[in-house]
């Protein structure tokens, strides 16, 4: 009788172990209502590489509520044109595409956006890669990076413009812009892109 009972318990235990292994990957990154977690929550909740050149969030940095308290920049709001910073940039792409960013919109790896720890959500900055002399204007729509030694996490599209996708990280210079400056620069970029496309 004892043998049958222990065999039955062993079979039941093996069933539960195998059932746990059969859980499809990625289910840990969705909430109970099947909506994707934010990029911040996904970084805090997983242990593998988070983005190209990024590491998982530490408990202290992920829990910092002050990062998410920044107000969006409006035409009559905060002026960050005096903001200047240099440091290492990284980028994040496919693993976060479609997830919620800190400002509530879905992350689009093809858009010119970035994550920063403290700049107001909705603000614009010019990021320059001194090694290639390339620069790009991005809108801050997310919080991060959570890896030590990084100052900004760029979208895949922005990393491509700066020619740093292959390297994964690059030393960059960040300059704050007013929304008027950002609009003027983006209009100029659009005009130069449409001009170069019509030449082909």
ChimeraX attribute file (.defattr): number of C-alpha atoms within 10 A of each C-alpha:
attribute: neighborCount
match mode: 1-to-1
recipient: residues
	/A:1	6
	/A:2	7
	/A:3	8
	/A:4	9
	/A:5	10
	/A:6	11
	/A:7	12
	/A:8	12
	/A:9	12
	/A:10	11
	/A:11	12
	/A:12	11
	/A:13	12
	/A:14	12
	/A:15	12
	/A:16	11
	/A:17	11
	/A:18	10
	/A:19	10
	/A:20	10
	/A:21	10
	/A:22	9
	/A:23	10
	/A:24	8
	/A:25	8
	/A:26	8
	/A:27	11
	/A:28	14
	/A:29	19
	/A:30	15
	/A:31	10
	/A:32	9
	/A:33	6
	/A:34	9
	/A:35	11
	/A:36	19
	/A:37	19
	/A:38	23
	/A:39	25
	/A:40	22
	/A:41	19
	/A:42	21
	/A:43	25
	/A:44	19
	/A:45	16
	/A:46	14
	/A:47	11
	/A:48	10
	/A:49	12
	/A:50	22
	/A:51	19
	/A:52	19
	/A:53	18
	/A:54	23
	/A:55	17
	/A:56	21
	/A:57	23
	/A:58	13
	/A:59	11
	/A:60	9
	/A:61	17
	/A:62	19
	/A:63	14
	/A:64	11
	/A:65	10
	/A:66	10
	/A:67	19
	/A:68	17
	/A:69	12
	/A:70	17
	/A:71	14
	/A:72	15
	/A:73	19
	/A:74	14
	/A:75	9
	/A:76	7
	/A:77	12
	/A:78	13
	/A:79	16
	/A:80	18
	/A:81	15
	/A:82	9
	/A:83	12
	/A:84	13
	/A:85	13
	/A:86	15
	/A:87	13
	/A:88	17
	/A:89	26
	/A:90	28
	/A:91	27
	/A:92	26
	/A:93	19
	/A:94	14
	/A:95	14
	/A:96	23
	/A:97	17
	/A:98	17
	/A:99	22
	/A:100	22
	/A:101	22
	/A:102	23
	/A:103	18
	/A:104	11
	/A:105	13
	/A:106	18
	/A:107	25
	/A:108	19
	/A:109	22
	/A:110	14
	/A:111	14
	/A:112	19
	/A:113	25
	/A:114	32
	/A:115	26
	/A:116	21
	/A:117	22
	/A:118	16
	/A:119	23
	/A:120	24
	/A:121	25
	/A:122	19
	/A:123	24
	/A:124	27
	/A:125	27
	/A:126	19
	/A:127	25
	/A:128	21
	/A:129	21
	/A:130	13
	/A:131	12
	/A:132	10
	/A:133	10
	/A:134	13
	/A:135	19
	/A:136	21
	/A:137	25
	/A:138	24
	/A:139	21
	/A:140	27
	/A:141	25
	/A:142	31
	/A:143	25
	/A:144	24
	/A:145	29
	/A:146	26
	/A:147	18
	/A:148	13
	/A:149	10
	/A:150	21
	/A:151	24
	/A:152	26
	/A:153	30
	/A:154	31
	/A:155	26
	/A:156	26
	/A:157	21
	/A:158	24
	/A:159	30
	/A:160	15
	/A:161	16
	/A:162	22
	/A:163	19
	/A:164	20
	/A:165	21
	/A:166	9
	/A:167	11
	/A:168	17
	/A:169	20
	/A:170	22
	/A:171	16
	/A:172	24
	/A:173	19
	/A:174	21
	/A:175	18
	/A:176	21
	/A:177	22
	/A:178	20
	/A:179	22
	/A:180	11
	/A:181	16
	/A:182	19
	/A:183	14
	/A:184	12
	/A:185	16
	/A:186	15
	/A:187	12
	/A:188	12
	/A:189	14
	/A:190	12
	/A:191	12
	/A:192	12
	/A:193	11
	/A:194	11
	/A:195	11
	/A:196	10
	/A:197	9
	/A:198	8
	/A:199	6
	/A:200	5
